[in-house]
Amino acid sequence: MKLEKYSFGMGDRFLHQGVAQLQAIVNAKKAGIDITPVWNKSNREHEIVGTEPVSLRKEANDAVNKLDWQSSYHVDADHITLATVDRFVDCSDFFTLDVGDAIGEAASDEDIAAFVGRHGKYIGNMHIPGAGTFEVTKATLEGVAKTFLKAVQTAGVIYRHIVEQRGADFIPEVSMDETENPQTPLEMFFILAAIADEGIPAQTIAPKFTGRFNKGVDYVGDVEQFEKEFNDDLAAIAFAITEFGLPENLKLSIHSGSDKFSIYRPIRDALRRTGAGVHIKTAGTTWLEELIGLAEAGGDGLVIAKEVYAKSLEHMDALCAPYATVIDIDADQLPTAETVNSWTGEEYARALRHNQADPLYNLHLRQLLHVGYKVAAQMGDRYYSALREFESDVARNVTENLWERHIKTLFMD
């Protein structure tokens, strides 16, 4: 199974927007942009919402059938570990192997020595075309191994476990984005060496980049530094493919946390310059568009949207705790529940919609609601009934968001 050049990961907390999401991909295809849709949902999200992984496969299949999509599509077991993978094995064909917790955990001295021995030929001045020349010492190799080898070995254990359950016909991604420091191009090269050593035919790798990738809001950081790191990673991957025999379609995966619009231009420019592919993984942006659609619909839809905010505000600490490293909310910038209850549907939508030019846009409110989907989940059928009743309002916003703000910005001038 081979992942195509451009792929787009779409999360859907409540499994109602598959058709609206796929419509954005259809729009892209009509515009001459071939993008493979990948529906993704993590074990944590399934547990919070109370769904099973097979439900995401059903949503994807139903959307594909309804829109008569004839091209490839995939279902991603997002951020799985050995402890959580089994429930995804039968219904997923894309597995994001999350080994972030093992980064910095020491491999055995014997394994570190063996890694250094295997790659000792690179000691000296090593040139990575497109990234520069780097001095490699034995200490360099040992440092990479001490930081990353155990994590890659963990990915290997998960990968082989999946193979034992279902065979090797699936797309493996290795995720190393949830760590404190970005990997240098030299580290990326030797991480890929370790991945090849483990026999993982990785088709995407998600590294850590400088800056903040907070949930639901734009990139926070130095865009020029991101651009340099992105280009250096592309160069390291291209070189590693030739050196280690990794899959020729191996590409970067950007775990965006949704809506990193300011880095889309440098990504687009780099892809055009190099001819490389990319996998962009979004998360809760679709859930937020549901709230926007409900608010715009008015009536019970607006009542539910306001209630979600009020309860999210009330339980903010508990909702934010699992996402503490990927949100930055200034509580002083959050409107009171009473203020939000006085808003019209348009005012609610404008405060939440990711339009930074709108004076009503509130990135703190947006981040809080991004992690507040548990509140909607607890509403049960009341929330699902609203999605069905106001489907046209919700679907319009979901498609418009992915097509106009994401895909066009990323792939078109």
C-alpha positions in Angstrom: 0.0 0.0 0.0 1.5 3.3 -1.1 0.6 6.7 0.1 0.3 9.3 -2.7 2.3 12.5 -2.9 -0.2 14.8 -1.2 -2.4 13.6 1.6 -4.6 15.4 4.0 -5.6 14.1 7.5 -9.0 15.0 8.6 -10.3 14.5 12.1 -14.0 14.2 12.9 -14.8 13.9 16.6 -18.4 13.0 16.1 -18.3 11.1 12.8 -21.0 13.2 11.0 -18.9 15.3 8.6 -17.2 12.8 6.3 -19.2 13.8 3.3 -18.6 17.5 3.9 -14.9 16.9 4.5 -14.5 14.8 1.3 -16.3 17.5 -0.7 -13.3 19.7 -0.1 -11.0 17.1 -1.5 -13.4 16.7 -4.5 -13.2 20.5 -5.0 -9.5 20.2 -5.0 -9.5 17.5 -7.6 -11.8 19.5 -9.9 -9.2 22.3 -9.5 -6.4 20.0 -10.6 -5.0 19.2 -7.2 -4.8 15.5 -6.3 -5.0 15.0 -2.6 -5.6 11.7 -0.8 -8.0 12.0 2.1 -7.0 10.3 5.3 -9.6 10.2 8.2 -7.8 10.2 11.5 -9.0 9.8 15.1 -7.0 8.9 18.2 -7.7 6.4 20.9 -8.1 9.3 23.4 -10.8 10.9 21.2 -12.6 7.6 20.8 -12.6 7.1 24.6 -13.9 10.6 25.3 -16.6 10.5 22.7 -17.5 6.9 23.3 -16.9 5.5 19.8 -15.1 2.5 18.4 -12.4 2.7 15.7 -14.5 0.8 13.3 -17.0 3.7 13.2 -14.4 5.9 11.5 -13.9 3.3 8.8 -17.7 3.3 8.3 -17.8 7.1 8.1 -15.1 7.1 5.5 -16.6 4.3 3.4 -20.1 6.0 3.5 -18.6 9.3 2.4 -16.7 7.7 -0.4 -19.8 5.9 -1.6 -22.1 8.9 -1.4 -19.7 11.1 -3.4 -18.6 8.3 -5.7 -14.9 8.9 -4.9 -12.9 6.7 -7.2 -9.4 7.5 -5.9 -7.5 6.3 -2.8 -8.4 7.1 0.7 -7.2 5.9 4.1 -8.2 5.6 7.8 -5.5 6.5 10.3 -5.1 4.9 13.7 -3.8 8.2 15.1 -1.1 8.3 17.7 -1.4 4.6 18.7 0.9 2.8 21.1 1.4 -0.9 21.8 -1.2 -0.6 24.5 -3.9 0.9 22.3 -3.2 -0.5 18.8 -5.2 -3.7 18.9 -8.6 -2.1 18.6 -7.5 -0.4 15.4 -5.9 -3.2 13.6 -8.8 -4.6 11.6 -10.3 -1.3 10.5 -7.3 1.0 9.8 -4.8 1.0 7.0 -2.6 3.9 8.2 -0.9 3.7 11.6 0.7 6.7 13.3 3.3 5.0 15.6 3.6 7.4 18.5 6.9 7.0 20.3 7.2 10.4 21.9 7.2 9.0 25.4 10.3 6.9 24.6 12.4 9.8 23.3 15.3 10.4 25.7 14.8 6.9 27.2 18.2 5.1 26.9 18.6 2.1 24.7 21.0 -0.6 25.9 24.8 0.1 25.8 25.0 -2.9 23.4 22.4 -1.5 21.0 24.0 2.0 21.1 27.4 0.5 20.3 25.9 -1.5 17.5 24.2 1.5 16.0 27.5 3.5 16.1 29.2 0.5 14.4 26.7 0.3 11.6 26.9 4.0 10.8 30.5 4.7 11.6 31.2 5.3 7.9 29.6 8.7 8.2 32.1 9.9 10.8 33.9 12.9 9.4 32.5 15.7 7.3 29.2 14.6 5.9 27.3 16.5 3.2 23.5 16.4 3.0 22.6 17.9 -0.3 20.3 20.9 0.2 21.1 21.1 3.9 24.8 21.6 4.3 27.9 19.9 5.5 28.1 18.5 9.1 30.8 17.2 11.3 30.0 13.7 12.5 31.9 12.2 15.4 31.5 9.0 17.3 30.0 11.2 20.1 27.5 12.5 17.5 26.3 9.0 16.7 26.2 8.1 20.4 24.2 11.2 21.2 21.6 10.5 18.5 21.3 6.9 19.7 21.0 7.8 23.4 18.1 10.2 22.5 16.2 8.5 19.8 17.2 4.8 19.4 14.9 3.5 22.1 12.0 5.4 20.5 12.7 3.9 17.1 13.0 0.5 18.6 9.6 1.0 20.2 8.2 2.0 16.8 9.7 -1.3 15.5 7.9 -3.3 18.2 4.6 -1.7 17.3 5.1 -2.1 13.6 5.9 -5.8 13.8 3.0 -6.3 16.1 0.6 -4.8 13.5 2.3 -7.0 10.8 1.7 -10.1 12.9 -2.0 -9.2 13.2 -2.8 -8.1 9.6 0.2 -8.4 7.3 2.4 -5.6 6.0 -0.1 -4.0 3.6 -0.6 -0.7 5.5 1.0 2.8 5.7 3.4 3.3 8.7 4.0 6.8 10.0 6.6 7.4 12.8 5.6 10.3 15.0 8.4 12.2 16.9 6.7 15.6 17.1 5.8 15.5 20.8 9.2 16.4 22.3 10.8 19.5 23.6 13.4 20.3 20.9 13.3 20.1 17.1 15.5 17.5 15.5 18.4 18.9 13.5 18.8 17.6 9.9 21.7 15.5 11.1 19.5 13.9 13.8 16.7 13.4 11.2 19.1 11.6 8.9 20.3 9.2 11.7 16.7 8.7 13.0 15.9 7.5 9.5 18.9 5.3 9.6 17.6 3.7 12.8 14.1 3.4 11.2 15.7 1.5 8.3 17.7 -0.7 10.8 14.4 -1.6 12.4 12.9 -2.7 9.1 10.1 -0.1 9.3 9.1 0.9 5.7 8.0 4.3 7.0 6.1 6.4 4.4 5.8 9.5 6.6 7.7 10.9 9.5 6.4 13.6 11.8 9.3 15.6 13.4 9.3 18.3 15.9 9.6 21.9 14.6 10.5 25.1 16.4 7.5 27.1 17.6 4.2 26.3 19.1 1.6 24.1 17.3 -1.3 25.0 19.6 -4.6 23.4 19.1 -6.9 25.1 16.6 -5.0 28.4 16.2 -2.2 29.6 14.0 1.5 28.8 14.3 3.3 30.7 17.1 7.0 31.2 16.3 9.5 32.3 13.7 8.1 31.4 10.3 11.6 31.9 8.7 13.1 29.4 11.1 10.3 27.0 10.5 10.9 27.3 6.7 14.6 26.5 7.2 13.9 23.5 9.3 11.2 22.2 6.9 13.6 22.5 4.0 16.4 20.9 5.9 14.2 18.0 6.8 13.2 17.6 3.2 16.8 17.4 2.3 17.6 14.9 5.1 14.8 12.7 4.0 15.8 12.7 0.3 19.3 11.8 1.2 18.2 9.1 3.7 16.0 7.4 1.0 19.0 6.9 -1.2 21.4 5.9 1.6 19.2 3.5 3.4 16.7 2.2 0.8 13.7 3.6 2.6 10.4 3.9 0.6 10.9 6.5 -2.2 7.6 8.2 -1.3 8.7 8.8 2.3 7.6 12.3 3.2 7.2 14.8 6.0 4.0 14.7 8.1 3.0 18.0 9.7 0.9 17.4 12.8 -0.6 20.9 12.7 -3.1 20.8 15.5 -5.2 22.5 12.8 -5.1 25.8 11.1 -1.3 26.7 10.9 -2.0 29.0 8.0 1.1 31.2 8.3 3.4 28.2 7.6 1.4 27.0 4.6 3.2 29.4 2.2 6.7 28.2 3.0 5.5 24.6 2.9 4.0 25.3 -0.6 7.1 27.0 -1.8 9.3 24.1 -0.6 7.1 21.5 -2.2 7.2 23.3 -5.5 10.9 23.8 -5.4 11.8 20.2 -4.5 8.9 18.2 -5.9 8.4 16.6 -2.5 5.2 15.4 -1.1 3.6 16.2 2.3 1.0 14.8 4.7 -0.9 17.5 6.6 -2.8 16.2 9.7 -5.6 18.4 11.0 -7.5 17.7 14.2 -10.4 19.5 15.8 -11.0 22.1 13.1 -14.0 20.2 11.9 -15.5 20.1 15.4 -15.2 23.8 15.6 -16.9 24.3 12.3 -19.8 22.2 13.7 -20.2 24.7 16.5 -20.0 27.6 14.0 -22.7 26.0 11.8 -24.9 25.4 14.8 -24.5 29.0 16.0 -25.3 30.4 12.5 -28.4 28.1 12.3 -29.9 29.8 15.3 -32.6 28.3 17.4 -31.7 25.2 19.2 -28.3 25.1 17.4 -27.3 28.4 18.9 -28.5 27.3 22.3 -26.3 24.2 22.2 -23.3 26.2 21.0 -23.7 28.6 23.9 -24.2 25.8 26.4 -21.0 24.1 25.1 -19.1 27.3 25.8 -20.5 27.9 29.2 -19.8 24.3 30.4 -16.3 24.4 28.8 -15.6 27.6 30.7 -16.9 26.0 33.9 -14.7 22.9 33.5 -11.8 24.6 31.8 -9.0 23.2 34.0 -10.1 19.5 33.5 -10.7 19.9 29.8 -7.3 21.6 29.3 -5.2 19.3 31.4 -4.7 16.6 28.7 -3.7 19.3 26.2 -1.6 21.4 28.5 1.5 21.4 26.2 -0.4 22.4 23.1 -2.7 25.2 24.3 -2.0 28.7 25.6 -5.2 30.2 26.9 -5.3 33.6 28.7 -8.3 33.2 30.9 -8.6 37.0 31.2 -9.3 37.1 27.5 -12.2 34.7 27.7 -15.7 36.3 27.6 -18.0 35.3 30.5 -20.8 32.8 29.9 -23.3 35.7 30.3 -21.6 37.7 27.6 -21.7 34.8 25.2 -25.3 34.1 26.0 -26.1 37.6 24.9 -24.4 37.0 21.5 -26.2 36.5 18.2 -25.4 33.5 16.1 -23.3 35.7 13.9 -21.3 37.1 16.8 -20.6 33.6 18.1 -19.5 32.4 14.7 -17.2 35.4 14.2 -15.6 35.0 17.6 -14.9 31.3 16.8 -14.2 31.3 13.1 -10.4 31.4 12.3 -10.3 34.7 10.6 -7.6 36.7 12.2 -8.6 39.9 10.4 -12.0 39.9 12.1 -12.0 42.1 15.2 -14.4 39.7 16.9 -12.1 36.6 16.5 -10.9 35.3 19.9 -8.1 32.8 19.8 -8.5 32.0 23.5 -12.1 31.1 23.1 -11.2 29.1 20.0 -8.6 27.0 21.9 -11.0 26.4 24.8 -13.7 25.2 22.6 -11.2 23.1 20.6 -10.7 21.0 23.8 -14.3 21.3 24.9 -15.7 18.6 22.6 -16.1 16.4 25.7 -19.0 18.7 26.7 -20.8 18.0 23.4 -20.1 14.3 23.8 -21.8 14.3 27.2 -24.9 15.8 25.5 -25.3 12.6 23.7 -28.2 12.4 21.2 -29.2 16.0 21.9 -26.0 17.1 20.1 -26.2 14.5 17.4 -29.8 15.4 16.7 -28.7 19.1 16.3 -26.0 18.0 13.8 -28.7 16.2 11.8 -31.2 19.0 12.0 -28.8 21.7 11.0 -26.7 19.6 8.6 -26.7 22.1 5.7 -25.4 24.9 7.9 -22.7 22.7 9.5 -21.6 21.0 6.2 -21.3 24.3 4.4 -18.8 25.6 7.1 -16.9 22.3 7.2 -16.3 22.2 3.4 -15.6 25.9 3.2 -13.0 25.7 6.0 -11.0 22.8 4.5 -11.2 24.0 0.9 -10.9 27.8 1.2 -8.7 28.2 4.2 -6.6 25.0 4.2 -6.3 23.5 0.8 -6.3 26.6 -1.3 -3.7 28.3 1.0 -1.5 25.2 1.0 -1.6 24.2 -2.6 -2.7 27.2 -4.7 -1.4 30.7 -5.3 
